């Protein structure tokens, strides 16, 4: 993806988020230079990979297959493994009308996917085989706002604003917006986007960036190159 396009998507997303009455945390507005200057104080933000995240899944067509994300907070895997401490994470996502977030699952993460506002969020669901792989013949049992739903393979949930679904590790899912853009909330156990996204097709989690212009804000995928590990 071109950096100029990423900068545009950030501005468009920030405006949509504001329209829905949500305010991003202060570090969302930092320039790259501010982030560098404050990298010691921002140790947890960097290590937890909180912040801006825009992906085309390496396919080069964001409008067809892509997703906007902002990780608001994220805990520590060591805490989750120990069963105490900061074991949770929270994100905002934006799915554009007709834009696919492709079929995937997680090995560790359980998540609530919440339609925070906008149009209808469509989620297509399948179960896993005994090894956790995609099973086209297996359905799933999920909770929608606490109510159990038993779904056949490939059934689609349509979530209106305010509605949600709880997905467990091994629940294979793809999603997209229908009838307009959707602001999505994700509340989950600790999030690890580097290793805990298992896609049905051989695609990448992060975009390849063409730096045709400087970044307005850093992506989480920029942190290693721009910030390194805090001292």
Backbone torsions as a table, in degrees:
resi	resn	phi	psi	omega
1	UNK	NA	142.4	175.7
2	UNK	-73.8	139.1	180.0
3	UNK	-60.7	-34.9	178.6
4	UNK	-60.6	-38.3	177.8
5	UNK	-69.6	-38.9	177.5
6	UNK	-61.4	-42.7	177.6
7	UNK	-60.3	-40.0	177.7
8	UNK	-64.5	-43.3	-179.2
9	UNK	-63.2	-40.0	177.0
10	UNK	-58.2	-46.7	-179.0
11	UNK	-64.5	-42.6	178.8
12	UNK	-64.1	-42.0	-179.6
13	UNK	-66.0	-42.8	179.8
14	UNK	-60.2	-38.4	179.3
15	UNK	-68.4	-43.0	178.3
16	UNK	-62.2	-41.9	179.1
17	UNK	-61.6	-43.4	178.0
18	UNK	-62.0	-41.2	-179.0
19	UNK	-60.8	-29.0	179.3
20	UNK	-91.1	9.6	172.9
21	UNK	79.0	17.7	179.8
22	UNK	-104.4	140.4	179.7
23	UNK	-115.1	125.1	178.2
24	UNK	-73.6	155.9	-179.7
25	UNK	-67.5	161.8	-175.5
26	UNK	-55.4	-37.1	-176.2
27	UNK	-65.8	-15.0	176.3
28	UNK	-62.2	-25.3	-176.3
29	UNK	-94.9	-2.0	-178.4
30	UNK	-65.4	138.9	168.4
31	UNK	-76.2	165.7	174.5
32	UNK	-55.8	-37.8	-179.5
33	UNK	-66.4	-40.0	176.5
34	UNK	-64.1	-39.4	179.8
35	UNK	-63.3	-43.4	179.0
36	UNK	-61.8	-43.5	-177.9
37	UNK	-65.9	-27.9	-173.9
38	UNK	-110.1	17.3	-172.3
39	UNK	-62.1	-30.5	178.0
40	UNK	-68.6	-46.5	178.0
41	UNK	-66.3	-27.0	-176.1
42	UNK	-94.2	22.6	-176.4
43	UNK	-51.2	-46.9	-176.7
44	UNK	-67.9	-39.5	177.9
45	UNK	-56.8	-45.2	-177.4
46	UNK	-68.9	-49.5	-176.6
47	UNK	-66.6	-35.3	180.0
48	UNK	-85.2	-4.9	179.0
49	UNK	56.9	48.2	172.4
50	UNK	-83.1	150.2	176.1
51	UNK	126.3	-158.3	-172.9
52	UNK	-73.5	140.0	-177.1
53	UNK	-151.7	114.4	-179.1
54	UNK	-129.5	126.1	-174.8
55	UNK	-134.4	144.5	167.1
56	UNK	-110.9	14.8	179.8
57	UNK	56.8	26.8	178.5
58	UNK	74.8	5.0	-175.3
59	UNK	-89.4	-14.9	176.2
60	UNK	78.3	16.0	179.2
61	UNK	-141.0	77.5	-173.9
62	UNK	-57.7	-38.1	-176.9
63	UNK	-67.5	-27.1	-179.8
64	UNK	-90.4	-44.7	-178.7
65	UNK	-140.6	107.6	-177.3
66	UNK	-176.4	179.1	-178.2
67	UNK	-163.7	140.8	168.8
68	UNK	-99.3	135.8	177.3
69	UNK	-138.7	150.0	168.1
70	UNK	-136.4	115.9	178.5
71	UNK	-83.6	113.0	-176.1
72	UNK	-80.3	-39.0	-179.4
73	UNK	-157.1	151.8	-179.2
74	UNK	-155.7	135.5	-177.8
75	UNK	-85.7	-160.7	-174.9
76	UNK	-115.6	131.2	179.7
77	UNK	-59.2	-35.9	178.8
78	UNK	-62.3	-37.6	176.7
79	UNK	-65.7	-42.5	179.1
80	UNK	-62.5	-42.5	179.6
81	UNK	-65.6	-33.1	179.5
82	UNK	-81.9	-21.7	179.0
83	UNK	83.0	19.2	177.7
84	UNK	-153.6	152.7	-179.2
85	UNK	102.9	-151.6	-176.6
86	UNK	-85.0	92.2	-173.2
87	UNK	-105.0	14.6	-170.6
88	UNK	-127.7	165.8	177.3
89	UNK	-147.3	160.4	177.7
90	UNK	-145.7	136.7	178.6
91	UNK	-133.5	157.8	161.2
92	UNK	-111.0	138.8	177.2
93	UNK	-129.5	155.5	171.2
94	UNK	-129.0	121.9	173.9
95	UNK	-108.3	122.9	-179.8
96	UNK	-84.7	156.5	-177.8
97	UNK	-55.9	124.4	177.9
98	UNK	77.0	0.5	-178.5
99	UNK	-88.7	120.4	-174.0
100	UNK	-85.6	133.2	160.9
101	UNK	-102.8	111.1	-162.0
102	UNK	-71.7	167.3	-174.0
103	UNK	-59.5	125.5	-177.8
104	UNK	-158.0	171.0	174.2
105	UNK	-146.8	178.2	178.6
106	UNK	-129.2	147.7	178.2
107	UNK	-87.4	-35.1	-174.8
108	UNK	-108.7	-42.8	-166.4
109	UNK	-78.1	127.9	163.1
110	UNK	-99.8	145.2	-172.7
111	UNK	-149.0	143.9	165.5
112	UNK	-97.2	125.5	175.1
113	UNK	-104.7	120.2	-171.3
114	UNK	-121.1	128.7	170.8
115	UNK	-77.7	106.0	-177.5
116	UNK	-86.4	-12.1	178.3
117	UNK	156.7	155.8	-179.8
118	UNK	111.8	-132.7	-175.9
119	UNK	-93.3	-152.0	-178.9
120	UNK	-94.3	135.6	174.8
121	UNK	-99.6	121.5	-179.5
122	UNK	-103.1	129.1	179.7
123	UNK	-125.1	121.2	177.3
124	UNK	-97.4	132.2	-169.3
125	UNK	-128.5	142.3	172.8
126	UNK	-138.5	159.9	174.7
127	UNK	-90.8	179.3	-179.2
128	UNK	-110.2	153.8	172.9
129	UNK	-78.9	-175.7	-174.1
130	UNK	-66.2	-17.3	177.1
131	UNK	-100.1	6.0	-179.9
132	UNK	88.7	-0.9	-179.7
133	UNK	-77.5	167.1	179.4
134	UNK	-62.9	130.9	178.9
135	UNK	-124.9	105.6	-177.0
136	UNK	-67.1	-10.4	-177.3
137	UNK	-108.3	7.2	-176.8
138	UNK	-117.3	130.7	176.1
139	UNK	-88.7	-171.4	-177.3
140	UNK	-137.0	161.3	170.5
141	UNK	-118.9	121.8	-177.1
142	UNK	-129.8	166.7	174.8
143	UNK	-110.5	124.7	175.1
144	UNK	-107.5	106.9	-175.3
145	UNK	50.9	41.2	175.5
146	UNK	87.2	-5.8	-179.1
147	UNK	-100.3	126.1	-178.0
148	UNK	-68.3	131.5	174.5
149	UNK	-124.6	129.3	176.0
150	UNK	-105.6	119.0	-170.6
151	UNK	-117.0	139.1	174.5
152	UNK	-75.5	161.1	179.7
153	UNK	-54.8	128.9	177.4
154	UNK	82.4	1.0	175.2
155	UNK	-60.6	151.2	-178.2
156	UNK	-118.3	127.6	170.2
157	UNK	-86.9	140.5	173.8
158	UNK	-119.4	107.6	-175.0
159	UNK	-99.1	121.9	173.8
160	UNK	-82.4	164.9	177.3
161	UNK	-51.9	132.4	-178.4
162	UNK	95.5	-17.0	-179.1
163	UNK	-90.9	156.8	-176.2
164	UNK	-148.3	165.9	173.4
165	UNK	-137.2	143.6	175.3
166	UNK	-101.0	123.1	-179.9
167	UNK	-113.5	136.3	-179.7
168	UNK	-104.5	161.2	174.3
169	UNK	-51.9	134.6	-177.6
170	UNK	94.1	-9.8	173.6
171	UNK	-82.9	108.8	-179.3
172	UNK	-79.0	134.4	-174.5
173	UNK	-150.5	145.0	168.5
174	UNK	-129.2	154.8	-179.2
175	UNK	-150.9	160.0	178.5
176	UNK	-160.5	164.4	177.9
177	UNK	-92.2	147.5	-179.0
178	UNK	-132.0	122.6	178.8
179	UNK	88.6	8.9	-178.1
180	UNK	143.5	179.7	179.2
181	UNK	-77.9	155.5	-179.0
182	UNK	-129.7	131.7	169.0
183	UNK	-89.9	124.2	-173.7
184	UNK	-115.8	137.6	169.3
185	UNK	-102.6	142.0	174.1
186	UNK	-127.0	120.0	175.4
187	UNK	-116.8	125.0	-168.7
188	UNK	-149.2	173.7	163.5
189	UNK	-70.7	175.7	-175.4
190	UNK	-47.1	136.2	-174.8
191	UNK	-103.6	129.4	176.0
192	UNK	-129.6	93.1	-177.4
193	UNK	-75.5	-12.1	179.8
194	UNK	-76.5	-34.8	-172.6
195	UNK	-128.6	-13.1	-169.4
196	UNK	-108.1	23.3	171.4
197	UNK	-112.4	113.3	-178.9
198	UNK	-109.8	110.3	-176.9
199	UNK	-94.5	146.9	177.2
200	UNK	-65.8	-42.0	178.8
201	UNK	-98.4	156.1	-177.9
202	UNK	-77.3	79.3	180.0
203	UNK	-122.2	169.1	-178.9
204	UNK	-98.5	156.1	178.2
205	UNK	-81.5	-32.9	-174.4
206	UNK	-114.9	153.4	179.3
207	UNK	-79.3	152.5	168.9
208	UNK	-87.9	126.7	-170.4
209	UNK	-100.6	130.5	171.0
210	UNK	-102.3	107.6	-174.5
211	UNK	-81.7	71.7	178.0
212	UNK	-76.9	-12.3	177.8
213	UNK	-155.0	158.0	-179.8
214	UNK	-66.7	153.0	177.3
215	UNK	-72.3	141.8	170.4
216	UNK	-76.2	-45.9	174.1
217	UNK	-133.4	151.6	178.5
218	UNK	-76.3	142.9	166.8
219	UNK	-83.4	159.4	175.5
220	UNK	-60.6	-30.2	178.8
221	UNK	-73.7	-9.4	175.3
222	UNK	-86.8	-15.8	-167.9
223	UNK	-58.6	-43.2	-177.3
224	UNK	-61.4	-43.1	-177.0
225	UNK	-74.7	-38.2	-174.3
226	UNK	-90.0	-33.1	-170.4
227	UNK	-115.7	-26.5	-175.4
228	UNK	61.2	-164.1	177.7
229	UNK	-88.0	132.5	176.6
230	UNK	-57.2	145.6	179.3
231	UNK	-69.0	NA	NA
